[in-house]
Amino acid sequence: MHTDQGTVEVLGTEFNVKSRPTFFEVICYVGLVQVSYNSKIYKIPSGKSFRAFDNQIFKDLTIDIQPSWMEHKSAFKSVPVF
């Protein structure tokens, strides 16, 4: 990220974010990701995911090593249909 004061770069972290009007998901593949949701802070380590749907929070494990879209595929797990 570039700012007027300097540049910030994330090193050693791989994650994916999906954000829709009623659905929010963060999957951490490598490293640690901090998520702020409804004024609460959640730390998501590698191999775990954070999902929020209609203000319900779900934290799960993931066996994926990278987002499916990187292989030109779509994969869904407990994702609401819009």
C-alpha positions in Angstrom: 0.0 0.0 0.0 1.3 3.4 -0.9 0.8 6.5 1.3 2.1 10.0 1.3 4.4 9.0 4.1 5.7 5.7 2.8 4.9 2.3 1.5 3.6 -0.7 3.5 4.1 -4.2 2.1 2.9 -7.5 3.7 5.6 -10.1 3.7 5.1 -13.8 4.2 1.4 -13.7 4.4 -1.1 -15.2 1.9 -4.8 -14.8 2.4 -8.0 -14.4 0.4 -11.0 -12.1 1.2 -14.6 -12.3 -0.1 -16.9 -9.4 0.9 -20.6 -9.3 -0.1 -23.5 -7.3 1.4 -24.4 -10.1 3.9 -21.3 -12.4 3.6 -17.7 -11.8 4.7 -14.9 -14.4 4.5 -11.2 -14.4 5.2 -9.0 -17.5 4.7 -5.4 -17.4 5.8 -3.1 -19.7 3.9 0.3 -18.5 5.3 1.1 -16.3 8.3 -1.4 -14.4 10.4 -4.3 -12.1 9.4 -6.1 -9.8 11.8 -9.7 -9.2 11.0 -11.9 -6.5 12.6 -15.6 -7.2 12.4 -18.4 -5.5 14.4 -15.9 -3.8 16.7 -14.1 -7.1 17.6 -10.7 -8.2 16.6 -10.0 -11.8 15.4 -6.6 -13.2 14.6 -6.7 -15.9 11.9 -3.6 -18.0 11.6 -2.6 -20.1 8.6 -4.9 -23.0 7.9 -8.0 -21.3 9.4 -10.8 -19.2 8.1 -13.2 -16.6 9.4 -16.8 -16.2 8.0 -19.6 -13.9 8.9 -23.1 -14.4 7.5 -26.0 -12.4 8.8 -23.9 -11.4 11.9 -23.2 -15.0 12.8 -19.5 -15.8 13.0 -17.9 -19.1 11.9 -14.3 -20.0 12.4 -13.1 -23.2 10.6 -10.1 -25.0 9.4 -9.1 -25.1 5.8 -7.0 -27.7 4.0 -6.5 -25.5 0.9 -3.0 -24.1 0.3 -4.1 -21.3 -2.1 -7.4 -19.8 -3.3 -9.2 -21.9 -5.9 -9.4 -18.9 -8.3 -5.7 -19.1 -8.8 -6.3 -22.4 -10.6 -9.2 -20.9 -12.6 -11.7 -22.9 -10.4 -14.5 -21.9 -8.1 -15.0 -23.7 -4.8 -17.7 -23.1 -2.2 -18.2 -24.3 1.4 -21.2 -23.2 3.3 -21.5 -20.1 1.2 -25.0 -18.6 0.9 -26.6 -18.3 -2.5 -27.6 -14.8 -3.5 
